[in-house]
Structures are given as C-alpha cells and as structure tokens.
C-alpha cells in the first residue's frame, strides 16, 4: 500500500529544519477505504505510555513500554483492527518502511522503537495545538523522539475550518514558513531537531467533521526509557 519509493527517493527540505511533504504515499482507493473505516473507538491506557493528542492509541508489536511498577519493559497486546488498517500498520512497522525513512533522513534507525497513534481533534483541542517541538514537549525533557511522520485522513476538509499543520521558523505563531491542510492523503515527515517548531491552526467549532490523523514516531530506545522512568 505505501509508496516506499516516494519516501526513500524523496528530497528532504533543510529549512527551517529537515522536513518533507507528500501527497502520493497511499493510493486513492485505499485512502477512501481507510477514511471510511477510521477506528473511532478509544483503546485503554497502558502503564508507562504517553497519551498523545488525546486520541486513541494504536500499539504495534514492534513497540515496547517501560512499566515503572515492575521496573521492566513489556510489549502490550495489539488492538483488533479491520484488514486495511492492519495492513497499513504492518507496513509502517516493517523493515522496508524503516529503511526508506532512514534513507530519506540520513538517520540510523536500526535500534529505534516505533510508536503509532490515531487522533481525532476538534475545537476542544485548540489549547494543545500551540507552537511546540515534539521531542521536548514535556517540561523541556528530551523523550528521545527522532522523527514524526503524519498521515491525514479528513476527506473534504474545508481550509476555513483551520487545523492546518504549520511549519514554523521559530517558536512564534507568526513565523509560518508553510501550512499543510489535513486533507485526505496529505502526509508530512520531519526530524525532531532542536529547532523543529511547528503548530496547528485553531480548529473552528463550525467544522463539520473531526481532524483525523495517524502519527508514526521513532524513539531512541535508551533515551525513551530514561524519559519514562523520569530520569
């Protein structure tokens, strides 16, 4: 399903940090099917897991968590998804996808963990959409996040509803370099560098649907476990 050639052969932008926009990673028929069967149910919280974007978490068998109560790592069970969503997740945790992303970014991701989350956002989430850097998003503590890759699943999204990802030059909302609407099929990948500021334009309460996206994040294993332990 995933156009891995487009990822591996892509040319990543270097300003204001390393990032790239795609609109050709998933064929239109599969995009429509994914949109129509977007998993709405929330999955239960898991010990040691970050709660991302107040959304449902999809945890793959490639992901591990640190359980502070037992001082050890574990792999939680995967939720049940329909065939097309399971196919997409299987491809996202595959060696081929990891290799394509590594080729694109120049990062060595061999020992990185993968975390995948699904989110549905509306105007009630606007306070959490201010300019931020993913890897330093809690009390300036580095979580070990190496990169983020977003896939949008909002068909017929009206630009007047807001919800666009903003690539920022600094920590100020006004420093917009580029905006990407959360339209079905749009995708953005960026390296979590020290200056990787980004935000989301406020979502209008008049929006007729929710802003839906899937996010893939790669974490440096050692830093991430220290982060979860509070070290």
Residue, then its C-alpha position, 0 to 999 in steps of 0.5 A: x500500500x505505501x509508496x516506499x519509493x516516494x519516501x526513500x527517493x524523496x528530497x528532504x527540505x533543510x529549512x527551517x529544519x529537515x522536513x518533507x511533504x507528500x501527497x502520493x504515499x497511499x493510493x486513492x482507493x485505499x485512502x477512501x477505504x481507510x477514511x471510511x473505516x477510521x477506528x473511532x473507538x478509544x483503546x485503554x491506557x497502558x502503564x508507562x505510555x504517553x497519551x498523545x493528542x488525546x486520541x486513541x492509541x494504536x500499539x504495534x508489536x514492534x513497540x515496547x513500554x517501560x512499566x515503572x511498577x515492575x521496573x521492566x519493559x513489556x510489549x502490550x497486546x495489539x488492538x483488533x483492527x479491520x484488514x486495511x488498517x492492519x495492513x497499513x500498520x504492518x507496513x509502517x512497522x516493517x523493515x522496508x518502511x524503516x529503511x526508506x525513512x532512514x534513507x530519506x533522513x540520513x538517520x540510523x534507525x536500526x535500534x529505534x522503537x516505533x510508536x503509532x497513534x490515531x487522533x481525532x481533534x476538534x475545537x476542544x483541542x485548540x489549547x494543545x495545538x500551540x507552537x511546540x517541538x515534539x521531542x521536548x514537549x514535556x517540561x523541556x525533557x528530551x523523550x528521545x523522539x527522532x522523527x514524526x511522520x503524519x498521515x491525514x485522513x479528513x476527506x473534504x476538509x474545508x481550509x476555513x475550518x483551520x487545523x492546518x499543520x504549520x511549519x514554523x521558523x521559530x517558536x512564534x505563531x507568526x513565523x509560518x514558513x508553510x501550512x499543510x491542510x489535513x486533507x485526505x492523503x496529505x502526509x508530512x515527515x520531519x526530524x525532531x531537531x532542536x529547532x523543529x517548531x511547528x503548530x496547528x491552526x485553531x480548529x473552528x467549532x463550525x467544522x463539520x467533521x473531526x481532524x483525523x490523523x495517524x502519527x508514526x514516531x521513532x524513539x531512541x530506545x535508551x533515551x525513551x526509557x530514561x524519559x519514562x522512568x523520569x530520569 
